[in-house]
């Protein structure tokens, strides 16, 4: 589903009253944890303060990493809690209270948006900029989540660290490049002592 | 009493059966085709010097020669998931198609759930349900690691699962890989037999009947429901199928089992079951050097 339709025009005009429905309605429009709210199509459609729009999320991946928006054409984007964005392959009614809806992709509501490890591993192969190619000991060190000095002529900030395996380039995870150093943000549960590949 | 001995009357070659139950299981992985093609994964394992053997009946399954998969690059990339050979069977029998809506009633920790997603090319909707928060966290972690985006994780009692929040009112297919007495996993968890009691068999059978009934009710007419367990107990297998044949709108459908198996039994102790349970399959550990398993395929008739 690519159609992130905006809110119905009359929703913002509902009269105040004490009914449970009204309370629920207020609840839904604020950003409640454990409940997934669909991202508005554009910033103009925004109802929940601070919530990113679909357009902004797709633009982030295109501008920062060169990922074609068509990659996300069939997906819907959702926020749970403050700032964590999830990607879902299909569509469900908005909002929805479930334990998980697709996969986490992005952390927003902070100065520099950060793609998740899972998003980069899944969609990073479509990237063509801000991808730092590493190999051998550097790649193994990155998977241990250690910071190392690596040469890089491009932008500072969040990069996709990638290496060549099985004949093609493959994203490893999210790196943060600052002051000639590549910091690895591989999550604790994914860190591993892996062999150095030739 | 060793509960395994209880099932000797059902097995032709009891010596081979008992001996297989004593051996540890081979280390098997499933290739996660959401992230990588089988050929590329094999090339990467070759580059890394990891030995493996493909499994004949499913080229997405590989048996590792020595070390476990966790310390390999393909595992780190989410290209592999440790999954016992026989546990790849129920998703194959269910045969979900891209774009469909599928319920995995007892999903955690998610080996079969993520296999369903991969078979659907990560499109459509898989609802992975479980009633235990700790196990749900494992399901979410596995799905995330494997890059699955078509999964909704829910925490409901499967026996009265509600569809009202999802915007649709029936599933195309459902998998009930039921909680069970688990003697079939003895090769993986030898202590599982210490906790075995006949009371537990009977109480878990009641839960199995409830969840399978709900799965049949929630699946569209003509849709498929697969029921599987890792127990040898007829009370939890054929008796559960026999129960839903009486109470729900469904029938047993025959299927070709790619692993060596024997037919479901129509008699056990003082009970007898509908003759169509002979179309269901029992897999004993010695038949294919796997864990023990039971699998039934049902079609919803109304």
Boltz contact constraints between the chains, C-beta under 6 A:
constraints:
  - contact:
      token1: [A, 87]
      token2: [B, 149]
      max_distance: 6.0
  - contact:
      token1: [A, 89]
      token2: [B, 122]
      max_distance: 6.0
  - contact:
      token1: [A, 89]
      token2: [B, 123]
      max_distance: 6.0
  - contact:
      token1: [A, 89]
      token2: [B, 149]
      max_distance: 6.0
  - contact:
      token1: [A, 89]
      token2: [B, 150]
      max_distance: 6.0
  - contact:
      token1: [A, 90]
      token2: [B, 125]
      max_distance: 6.0
  - contact:
      token1: [A, 92]
      token2: [B, 166]
      max_distance: 6.0
  - contact:
      token1: [A, 92]
      token2: [B, 167]
      max_distance: 6.0
  - contact:
      token1: [A, 93]
      token2: [B, 167]
      max_distance: 6.0
  - contact:
      token1: [A, 96]
      token2: [B, 165]
      max_distance: 6.0
  - contact:
      token1: [A, 98]
      token2: [B, 152]
      max_distance: 6.0
  - contact:
      token1: [A, 98]
      token2: [B, 154]
      max_distance: 6.0
  - contact:
      token1: [A, 99]
      token2: [B, 136]
      max_distance: 6.0
  - contact:
      token1: [A, 99]
      token2: [B, 153]
      max_distance: 6.0
  - contact:
      token1: [A, 99]
      token2: [B, 155]
      max_distance: 6.0
  - contact:
      token1: [A, 100]
      token2: [B, 140]
      max_distance: 6.0
  - contact:
      token1: [A, 100]
      token2: [B, 153]
      max_distance: 6.0
  - contact:
      token1: [A, 101]
      token2: [B, 152]
      max_distance: 6.0
  - contact:
      token1: [A, 102]
      token2: [B, 149]
      max_distance: 6.0
  - contact:
      token1: [A, 103]
      token2: [B, 144]
      max_distance: 6.0
  - contact:
      token1: [A, 103]
      token2: [B, 149]
      max_distance: 6.0
  - contact:
      token1: [A, 118]
      token2: [B, 144]
      max_distance: 6.0
  - contact:
      token1: [A, 121]
      token2: [B, 78]
      max_distance: 6.0
  - contact:
      token1: [A, 122]
      token2: [B, 147]
      max_distance: 6.0
  - contact:
      token1: [A, 165]
      token2: [B, 44]
      max_distance: 6.0
  - contact:
      token1: [A, 165]
      token2: [B, 73]
      max_distance: 6.0
  - contact:
      token1: [A, 166]
      token2: [B, 40]
      max_distance: 6.0
  - contact:
      token1: [A, 166]
      token2: [B, 43]
      max_distance: 6.0
  - contact:
      token1: [A, 166]
      token2: [B, 44]
      max_distance: 6.0
  - contact:
      token1: [A, 167]
      token2: [B, 43]
      max_distance: 6.0
  - contact:
      token1: [A, 170]
      token2: [B, 77]
      max_distance: 6.0
  - contact:
      token1: [A, 192]
      token2: [B, 76]
      max_distance: 6.0
  - contact:
      token1: [A, 194]
      token2: [B, 73]
      max_distance: 6.0
